[in-house]
Amino acid sequence: MKIIKIPCSSANIGPGFDVLGLALSIYLELHVSINLSSSQSAPFNCTLQYEGHGAATIDLRPDRNLLTRVALYVLRCHGQATFPSQTVVKVINNIPLGRGLGSSGAAVVAGVVLGNEVGRLGLSKSEILDYSLMVERHPDNVAAALYGGFVATFLNELKPEDMARRDIPKSEIIPDNIPEEIYEIPSRPPAGIAHYRRLPFARAIKAVTIIPDFEVSTAEARDVLPKQFSIKDVVSFPQLTYIHLTLKSRKVFNFQRIPLLTIALGEEPPNPADIYQAMQDRIHQPYRKGLIPGLPQILQSITPESHPGLLGVCLSGAGPCILALATHNFENIAHAIIDEFKKESITCDWKLLEPAEDGATVTED
C-alpha cells in the first residue's frame, strides 16, 4: 500500500494576495492499494472510498470526483486510459471544505501525485506543479501543498503557444464525461508555468487557525473584488486581467509590506511590531467583509498589545478561516477571535497548527 499525504495551505498571507502561501499541518491522505482478491469490475478500474470532511456529498465515481479526474487526466496524457486493474483509493480528508484552507488545491495535487504513482510515470516535483496548475490556477496554494513550508510564487510569462496550452479551459482538461477509452491523448502542460521559492519561517511561530461553521466559495470571494484599484493599494493580480490603476497616490500599500513581512517571518525571535504592521492588507480583506461577519472587528481589535504573543492576523485564503500567527498565549488569542464571531451568532472550531515542512509525501506501508 502507498500512502499519499498532502497538507492544507493558507494563501494570501497578509499583503501577499496570490503570492504567498503557507503549508499547515492538516492533511489529505490517500491509501492506495491493488485488491487482487476482488473479482468485481469498477469504473476506470478504480474503487474510491472516502471518509472525513465532505463524506456525505462527495461523488465516488472516479470520473466525477475531482481527485480521481485529475489522476485520469495525468494518466491519459501518458497514454493510459484507466487506473491499473483493481485499484482501490481510500481518501481520508481532514481538511475542512470551503474554509480557505486550500482543500481544492490539496485535492488537485493529490490527484496528480496519485496519477504519477499508479501510472509509474516518474514525474519530477516541477512537472507535478505544472500538471496541478493546469487544473488549479492558484500557485500560492498549490506550491505550498506540494513543496511545503512558506512559499512565494508567481506565474511565469510563457511563449504564446505555451500560453495557449496553459489557458485551456478546466472543463476540457478534466471534462465532466470521461470515456473509458482514449480517443485523443490530451496535451501535456507547458514546462515552468510558475516559479516558487521556499522562504525562511521562524520555528517559534505557530498558526492559531479559527474555523467558522460556514463556507465561502473562492468564486464568490473573487466576485466581490473590484476591477479598479488605487495604485496605493495594488500589489499583483495574475488572475484578473482588466484592472485600471489610477496614479493618484505616492504609496503602494501592499508592495511596501511584502518584502518586510517575508524577512520578518524568518527572523528569530520574531518581532511582533514588524510582523503585525507588515501583515496589513488593502487588496482583498476589506472587500470580503460582507461575506465574513465580524472580520473588520477581528482585524482591528486583536493586536499584539491587547494579546501578548500575537504577531499578526489575516484572512486565510478566501476565508472564512482566520489565521493568527503567534508565539504563545494561543488559547487566549483563539477565544478572543471566537468571541468576535459569537457576536455575529457564528460558532467556530480552532486548531493550533504548525508549518508542514515536507509538503506532499509518498510512503510505503
Secondary structure in CASP SS format (residue, H / E / C, confidence):
PFRMAT SS
TARGET T0000
AUTHOR 0000-0000-0000
METHOD secondary structure of the structure
MODEL  1
M C 1.00
K E 1.00
I E 1.00
I E 1.00
K E 1.00
I E 1.00
P E 1.00
C E 1.00
S E 1.00
S E 1.00
A E 1.00
N C 1.00
I C 1.00
G C 1.00
P C 1.00
G C 1.00
F C 1.00
D C 1.00
V C 1.00
L E 1.00
G E 1.00
L E 1.00
A E 1.00
L E 1.00
S E 1.00
I E 1.00
Y E 1.00
L E 1.00
E E 1.00
L E 1.00
H E 1.00
V E 1.00
S E 1.00
I E 1.00
N C 1.00
L C 1.00
S C 1.00
S C 1.00
S C 1.00
Q C 1.00
S C 1.00
A C 1.00
P H 1.00
F H 1.00
N H 1.00
C E 1.00
T E 1.00
L E 1.00
Q E 1.00
Y E 1.00
E E 1.00
G E 1.00
H C 1.00
G C 1.00
A C 1.00
A C 1.00
T C 1.00
I C 1.00
D C 1.00
L C 1.00
R C 1.00
P C 1.00
D C 1.00
R C 1.00
N C 1.00
L H 1.00
L H 1.00
T H 1.00
R H 1.00
V H 1.00
A H 1.00
L H 1.00
Y H 1.00
V H 1.00
L H 1.00
R H 1.00
C H 1.00
H C 1.00
G C 1.00
Q C 1.00
A C 1.00
T C 1.00
F C 1.00
P C 1.00
S C 1.00
Q C 1.00
T E 1.00
V E 1.00
V E 1.00
K E 1.00
V E 1.00
I E 1.00
N E 1.00
N C 1.00
I C 1.00
P C 1.00
L C 1.00
G C 1.00
R C 1.00
G C 1.00
L C 1.00
G C 1.00
S H 1.00
S H 1.00
G H 1.00
A H 1.00
A H 1.00
V H 1.00
V H 1.00
A H 1.00
G H 1.00
V H 1.00
V H 1.00
L H 1.00
G H 1.00
N H 1.00
E H 1.00
V H 1.00
G C 1.00
R C 1.00
L C 1.00
G C 1.00
L C 1.00
S C 1.00
K H 1.00
S H 1.00
E H 1.00
I H 1.00
L H 1.00
D H 1.00
Y H 1.00
S H 1.00
L H 1.00
M H 1.00
V H 1.00
E C 1.00
R C 1.00
H C 1.00
P H 1.00
D H 1.00
N H 1.00
V H 1.00
A H 1.00
A H 1.00
A H 1.00
L H 1.00
Y H 1.00
G C 1.00
G C 1.00
F E 1.00
V E 1.00
A E 1.00
T E 1.00
F E 1.00
L E 1.00
N C 1.00
E C 1.00
L C 1.00
K C 1.00
P H 1.00
E H 1.00
D H 1.00
M H 1.00
A H 1.00
R H 1.00
R H 1.00
D C 1.00
I C 1.00
P C 1.00
K H 1.00
S H 1.00
E H 1.00
I H 1.00
I C 1.00
P C 1.00
D C 1.00
N C 1.00
I C 1.00
P C 1.00
E C 1.00
E C 1.00
I C 1.00
Y C 1.00
E C 1.00
I C 1.00
P C 1.00
S C 1.00
R C 1.00
P C 1.00
P C 1.00
A C 1.00
G C 1.00
I C 1.00
A E 1.00
H E 1.00
Y E 1.00
R E 1.00
R E 1.00
L E 1.00
P C 1.00
F C 1.00
A C 1.00
R C 1.00
A C 1.00
I C 1.00
K E 1.00
A E 1.00
V E 1.00
T E 1.00
I E 1.00
I E 1.00
P E 1.00
D C 1.00
F C 1.00
E C 1.00
V C 1.00
S C 1.00
T H 1.00
A H 1.00
E H 1.00
A H 1.00
R H 1.00
D H 1.00
V C 1.00
L C 1.00
P C 1.00
K C 1.00
Q E 1.00
F E 1.00
S E 1.00
I C 1.00
K C 1.00
D C 1.00
V C 1.00
V C 1.00
S C 1.00
F C 1.00
P C 1.00
Q C 1.00
L C 1.00
T C 1.00
Y C 1.00
I C 1.00
H E 1.00
L E 1.00
T E 1.00
L C 1.00
K C 1.00
S C 1.00
R C 1.00
K C 1.00
V C 1.00
F H 1.00
N H 1.00
F H 1.00
Q H 1.00
R H 1.00
I H 1.00
P H 1.00
L H 1.00
L H 1.00
T H 1.00
I H 1.00
A H 1.00
L C 1.00
G C 1.00
E C 1.00
E C 1.00
P C 1.00
P C 1.00
N C 1.00
P H 1.00
A H 1.00
D H 1.00
I H 1.00
Y H 1.00
Q H 1.00
A H 1.00
M C 1.00
Q C 1.00
D C 1.00
R C 1.00
I C 1.00
H C 1.00
Q H 1.00
P H 1.00
Y H 1.00
R H 1.00
K C 1.00
G C 1.00
L C 1.00
I C 1.00
P C 1.00
G C 1.00
L H 1.00
P H 1.00
Q H 1.00
I H 1.00
L H 1.00
Q H 1.00
S H 1.00
I C 1.00
T C 1.00
P C 1.00
E C 1.00
S C 1.00
H C 1.00
P C 1.00
G C 1.00
L E 1.00
L E 1.00
G E 1.00
V E 1.00
C E 1.00
L E 1.00
S C 1.00
G C 1.00
A C 1.00
G C 1.00
P C 1.00
C C 1.00
I E 1.00
L E 1.00
A E 1.00
L E 1.00
A E 1.00
T C 1.00
H C 1.00
N C 1.00
F H 1.00
E H 1.00
N H 1.00
I H 1.00
A H 1.00
H H 1.00
A H 1.00
I H 1.00
I H 1.00
D H 1.00
E H 1.00
F H 1.00
K H 1.00
K C 1.00
E C 1.00
S C 1.00
I C 1.00
T C 1.00
C E 1.00
D E 1.00
W E 1.00
K E 1.00
L E 1.00
L E 1.00
E C 1.00
P E 1.00
A C 1.00
E C 1.00
D C 1.00
G C 1.00
A C 1.00
T E 1.00
V E 1.00
T E 1.00
E E 1.00
D C 1.00
END
